[in-house]
Amino acid sequence: KASCPDAEKIVAAVIEKKLKEDPGTAAGLLRLLFHDCFANGCDASILIDPLSNQSAEKEAGPNISVRGFEVIDDIKKELEAKCPKTVSCADIVALGTRDAVRISGGPAYEVPTGRRDSLVSNREEADNNLPGPDIPIPKLTSEFLSRGFTPEEMVVLLAGGHSIGKVRCIFIEPDATPMDPGYQASISKLCDGPNRDTGFVNMDEHNPNVIDSSYF
């Protein structure tokens, strides 16, 4: 904070602007932060582009649809104009996501700064460490425990994190589990036919851009 006193104000201003343009930005940033941190720590390695002789986390299967990179770029540009070579991209991702969560109805929380950016990025780190949608509960719990999260914290993070944003139809099985008939019909309509491969469904059909305790 001493090296760039206005950093958090600058980050918040850009995030507010982006959310007005696209409320879905919050979900994108939340996913980007999770995918960055869970693979190999919160070091912005997910932002690094691949080289001709070196793959990068961006190319990993779970990261193909991650978005929000341009938001981080815009914040970085603003900060470089004010405080050149001072604020790391890792801090920008953490601060930007924090503000997006707050503005979208989630809690406000302090973010310690001073993270250093990674100089390397490996696709294997993401492919091997990011949990997939069909991972067994014991394995998922073990993955979170190894990173210092209790089962209760895991549920809060995964459930709360999915109270905003969208899910692709290919990951939905409307007939796989009992659910409200009206909601089931709505999902089936959105994901029928050609939409099965290209369609999306809101995680929360009532408040899709608000972080709350309503999801799925």
KOLRO-93207 format. One line per 5 residues: number of its first residue (from 1); their letters; for each residue x, y, z of C-alpha. Coordinates in steps of 0.1 Angstrom, whole numbers, plus 5000, padded with zeros to 4 digits. Example, Ala and Ser with C-alpha at 12.3 -4.5 7.8 and 13.67 -1.06 7.14 Angstrom:
! residues 2
1) as) 5123/4955/5078  5137/4989/5071
This chain:
! residues 216
1) kascp) 5000/5000/5000  5029/5024/5007  5044/5019/4973  5011/5025/4955  4986/5041/4978
6) daeki) 4958/5044/4952  4962/5008/4939  4930/4994/4955  4909/5024/4944  4922/5020/4908
11) vaavi) 4913/4983/4909  4879/4989/4923  4871/5016/4897  4880/4994/4868  4860/4965/4883
16) ekklk) 4829/4987/4888  4831/4998/4852  4835/4963/4839  4806/4950/4859  4783/4977/4846
21) edpgt) 4792/4966/4811  4790/4929/4818  4777/4916/4852  4790/4882/4843  4825/4895/4848
26) aagll) 4824/4886/4885  4818/4849/4878  4846/4850/4853  4871/4865/4877  4861/4843/4906
31) rllfh) 4868/4812/4884  4900/4827/4871  4913/4833/4907  4903/4798/4918  4920/4781/4888
36) dcfan) 4951/4802/4894  4954/4795/4931  4944/4758/4931  4969/4748/4905  5001/4761/4920
41) gcdas) 4993/4789/4943  4980/4825/4937  5009/4835/4915  4992/4847/4883  5007/4818/4864
46) ilidp) 4974/4813/4846  4980/4847/4828  5012/4836/4811  5010/4828/4774  5024/4796/4760
51) lsnqs) 5057/4796/4742  5066/4776/4711  5086/4751/4732  5066/4754/4765  5029/4748/4772
56) aekea) 5011/4770/4797  4982/4767/4822  4960/4786/4797  4961/4756/4774  4949/4731/4801
61) gpnis) 4915/4716/4795  4898/4731/4826  4911/4766/4816  4900/4767/4779  4868/4785/4789
66) vrgfe) 4883/4807/4816  4876/4844/4810  4885/4877/4826  4920/4880/4812  4912/4913/4794
71) viddi) 4899/4928/4827  4933/4920/4844  4951/4936/4814  4930/4968/4817  4937/4971/4855
76) kkele) 4974/4965/4849  4975/4992/4823  4958/5017/4847  4982/5008/4875  5013/5010/4854
81) akcpk) 5004/5045/4844  5001/5054/4881  5027/5032/4897  5051/5016/4871  5065/4981/4879
86) tvsca) 5050/4981/4914  5017/4961/4916  5020/4924/4907  4995/4907/4884  4989/4882/4912
91) dival) 4978/4910/4935  4956/4924/4907  4938/4891/4903  4932/4888/4940  4921/4924/4945
96) gtrda) 4900/4925/4914  4881/4893/4923  4876/4906/4958  4860/4937/4945  4839/4919/4920
101) vrisg) 4826/4896/4947  4818/4926/4970  4800/4945/4943  4780/4914/4933  4765/4910/4968
106) gpaye) 4792/4889/4984  4813/4897/5015  4839/4925/5017  4872/4912/5030  4908/4923/5033
111) vptgr) 4934/4911/5008  4970/4911/5020  4992/4923/4991  5028/4917/4981  5024/4885/4960
116) rdslv) 5051/4879/4934  5043/4868/4899  5053/4834/4887  5078/4834/4858  5067/4800/4846
121) snree) 5035/4783/4837  5029/4746/4830  4998/4731/4815  5004/4699/4836  5000/4718/4868
126) adnnl) 4964/4728/4859  4955/4695/4842  4967/4675/4872  4955/4697/4901  4922/4714/4891
131) pgpdi) 4892/4693/4902  4869/4682/4875  4830/4682/4876  4829/4644/4882  4856/4641/4909
136) pipkl) 4845/4618/4937  4837/4635/4970  4865/4618/4990  4891/4628/4964  4877/4664/4963
141) tsefl) 4878/4667/5001  4913/4654/5001  4924/4680/4975  4910/4708/4996  4924/4694/5028
146) srgft) 4959/4694/5013  4955/4731/5006  4944/4739/5042  4906/4739/5037  4882/4721/5060
151) peemv) 4852/4702/5044  4829/4729/5056  4851/4756/5039  4851/4735/5008  4814/4734/5006
156) vllag) 4811/4772/5012  4836/4779/4985  4822/4756/4959  4785/4763/4966  4788/4800/4971
161) ghsig) 4811/4803/4941  4784/4787/4920  4756/4811/4930  4767/4833/4900  4776/4825/4865
166) kvrci) 4766/4800/4839  4772/4763/4832  4774/4747/4798  4746/4724/4789  4770/4695/4782
171) fiepd) 4777/4693/4819  4740/4690/4829  4720/4658/4832  4684/4669/4838  4672/4634/4843
176) atpmd) 4701/4622/4865  4686/4633/4898  4652/4643/4912  4645/4681/4909  4617/4705/4908
181) pgyqa) 4596/4696/4877  4593/4732/4865  4631/4738/4868  4638/4705/4851  4615/4715/4822
186) siskl) 4632/4749/4820  4667/4733/4818  4655/4708/4792  4641/4735/4770  4673/4755/4772
191) cdgpn) 4695/4725/4764  4675/4706/4739  4687/4697/4704  4716/4718/4691  4718/4737/4723
196) rdtgf) 4731/4706/4740  4767/4714/4728  4765/4752/4727  4739/4764/4753  4743/4777/4788
201) vnmde) 4721/4777/4819  4723/4802/4848  4736/4786/4880  4709/4806/4898  4678/4811/4877
206) hnpnv) 4664/4839/4899  4695/4861/4906  4722/4849/4883  4746/4878/4889  4742/4881/4927
211) idssy) 4763/4862/4951  4739/4847/4977  4729/4815/4993  4707/4804/4964  4723/4782/4937
216) f) 4716/4753/4914
